[in-house]
Amino acid sequence: MSDQLSLTVDGLTIPQLGFGTWQLEPEDARRMVAEALRIGYRHIDTAWIYKNEAAVGDGIRDSGVAREDIWLTTKIWTAHFERDALLRQAEESAASLGFTPDLLLLHWPKAKPAMSETIAALNEAKNQNLTRSIGVSNFPSGQFREAQRLSPARLVTNQVEYHPYLSLKTLRDTADALGSSITAWSPLAQGKIADDTVIGDIAQARGRTAGQVTLRWLVQQGVIAIPRTARIERAAENFAIWDFELSDDEMARIHALARADGRLGDWLDKDFQWDQD
């Protein structure tokens, strides 16, 4: 296995290619987490709302890979943003997983309760050793900055939709300024990249798949990516990106695919707005 890339954020090492479990039923989540870890993945992502945390924990145990070698992320659902509810869910998630997560995220921003209450509770969860680190998910740059202003602990990532059809320049710059990182969900644009002629031309020239080229494009930006699949062969294919590097020109050609209507999953509350770039 070639050495995989990782990021160091706030003294923590996060593997840049993770395995996502969104929309995986428990049986598939258990099977695929175990297989992904056997393939070489060392980063697993789940969430309370996915209803598969227990299966993810079982998959980790099935894999035979030591817990300390795995980066494990889960998320607090928006219905649990009051202090007591957040701490209860943090305890429930750790119990369901059978492990203390390495990272606990707020799943989406909410106007109520006040962000100050939720961020304070998230820090309390960290201080109670219910997670090693904390972060956010789906936060536009304004809310990302406000969350970090309110948080004594570093928010180590902002997990958001990111793929070749979104720019995310403002949010990536914000993450850099805050000493944080970006984690990309739906990094393959839910399969849309498979039919892209620009990505396809690069892939053909390199003897790679469109998915491999896209994931390589992400990790070369210093972005974390968490593709999800229920197929073992696809998980193995997605992981095989460590033995090649895209040129500056190839990177730029893929960046140029970003467009205003590129977002695929927009569940942001009306209280907030995405960055324009």
N, C-alpha and C positions, 0 to 999 in steps of 0.2 A: 504494500500500500504506500503510495506516494504521500509525502508530508502534506497535510491539509492546512490551509490558512486559518489563522485565528486573529482575533482582536484582543487587545488588553485595554479594559475600561475600568478605571478606579481600582487598579491592581488585580482585576479579575480577568482570566483568560476565557474568551468565548469562541468556540469553533464557529467559523463563518458559514458553514453549510450545515443546516439542521434538517430534521425530519418533522414535518407538520402533520397534525392529526385531525384537522378540521373536517367535519362531515364523515369521519370514519366511525362506523358502528363499532361497539366494543370488541366484537370478535376480530374484526379486521385490524383495529387499533393494536390489540395485543399481538397478533401475528406479525404485523408490519413493523412495529417498534422493535420486536426481537430480531427480525430479519435485517432491519436497517442498521442496528447496532452490530450485527455480525458482518454486514457489508463494510462497516468502518465509520459510519456516522457516530458522532459523539455529542450530539446536541438534539434534544427531543423537545417539541413544543406541544402543549395542550392547553385546555381552559376548562373551568368549571362548567360553562354553558355547553361544552361539547358532549358532556355526559359520558366521557370515556376515561376519566382520570384513573379509576381503579384498574381498568384494562391496560392503560399505559404503564402503570406500576408493575402489573403482572408481566408485561412484555419486557420490561427492564430486567426483572428477576429471571425470566425465561432465557434471556440472551447470554447469561454467564459473564457479561461485562461488569467489571467492578463499578459500584455506584460512584466512587470518587473520580472515575474517568469520564463521567457523563455530565453535561450541562443540561439541566431540566428546568423548563419554564412553564408556569401556568398563570392564570389570569383571574382577577376579581370581577365578577359580573356587575353590571351597572345597578341592579336592584339591591346591591349589598354595599353601597357607598357610605352609609352612615357608619359611625365608628364601631358600634357593637356588632352590627351585621358584617362589617368587613373582617373584624377579628374572628368572628364565628366561621366565616367562609374560609379564611386562611387556615384555621385549624382543621376544618372539614377537608379541604383540598390536600393538606399534608397527610391526613389520616387515610384518605382515599388512595393517594399515590403510594403510601407506605414509606415515603421519603420526604425529607424537607426539601422543597424546591430551591434551586439556585437563584431563581428570579421570579418575582411576583409582580404582575403588571395590572394596572387599571385598564379594563378592556376598551372603553370608549369614554370620552369626556362627558360630564353631565353638569348642567348649571346648578342643580340642587341635588343633594345638599351642597353647601359651600365647598369649594375646592380645598379650602384651608382645613376643614374637618376631615375630608377624605385623605388628603396627603399626610396629615398628622397621624391618622389611623394606619396608613400604609407604613409609615416610619415606625409606629408602635409594633406592627407585625414583625418588622425586621428586628427591632430591639428585643422582642420576645422569642427570637430565633425560630420564627415560623417561615422564614426565608433568609437566604444569604444576601440577597440584593433586591432592589426594587426598580420599577420603571413604569412606562405608560404605553398605551397602544391607541392608535388612531387619533392622536392629538395634533391639530394644526399648530403652526409654529408659535402663535401667540399664547395658546394654552400650554404648550410645552415649556415655554419660558416662564410662565406664571407658576406652573407646577414645580419647576426646579427652584424658583425663588422661594417658594413656600416649604421646600423639602430640605431638612438638614443633611440627609443622605443623598449621594449622587443618584440621579435617575440614569441607569446605565444604558437604556435603549428606549426608542420609540418605535413600536412595531406597527407598520402601516402598509397599505397596498403600494407596491412599487414593482414596476416592470418596464420594458422599453417604450410603452405607450403613455407613460407619465414622466414628467420632468423631475419633480420633487427637489429642484435646486434649492429653493428657500429652506425647506425642511432639512435637507442635508447640511446646508450651511449653519442652520440653527443647532443641529446636533453637534457639529464640530465646535461651535462657539461655546456650547455647554459642557464640552468634554464628555459627550455621550456618543451614541451610535444609532444607526437606522437598521431595523430588521424588516425585511421585505416579505409580506405575505402575498399570496398569488403571484409569485415571482415569474411564472411562465404565462401570465395573463390568462389563466384558466384554459390553456391549450392554444390560444390564438396565435402564439408565436410560431406554431408548427407550419402555418400557411404563409408566413411572412417571406417575401422574396428577398429582401435585404439580408435578413438573418439566414435564410436558406442558402443564399450565395456564399456567405462567409462559412457556413457549416460545410457546404460541399467542397469548397476550396481547402478546408482543413481536415476533411474526412471525419467530421463530427456531426452530431445531431443539433437541431435548432435549440433543443433544451440545454444541451451542454454549453453551447455558445452563449446563451442567455444567462445561465448561472455563472459562467466565467466572467461575463460582463459585469455582473453584480458584485462578485467578490473582489474583482480588481478595483472597484471603487471604494473598497473598505466597508461594504455593506454586508450584513448577515442575511442569508436567504433560507427560507424554510419550505421548500417544495413538499407537496403531499401527493401520494399515490397509494393505490391498493394493490399495485403489481410489483412483485419482487424484482423482476427484470428492469422495470422502469426506475425503481429506486437505485439499483446498481448503476444503470446508465447515468442517472443524474449525479451520482457521486464521482464518476470518472472524469473529473475536470482539473486534476492537479498536475497533469503532465504537459500542459500547453498554456500559452499566454496570448491574448489578443493584442494586436498592434494599436497604436494611438489612432490610426485611421479607422480601423475596425470599430474601436470603441466609439469614435465620433459618429460613424455611420449609424450605429445603433441608437445613440443618444438622439440623433436627428429624427427618430421615429415618434418621439413624444408629440402628443396632440391634445387639444383642449378637451375633447370628449373621450379621453382614454380611460377614465375611471370605470371600474367594473362593479365595485361593491360600495355603494354610498349609503351608509346608515348613520351618518353624522346628524346629531340633533340640529334643529333649526336655530338653536341658540348660537351656533358656531359656523364658521365658513372656512373652507379649504384655502390654502395659499394658492395664488394664481399661477405660480411658476414653481 
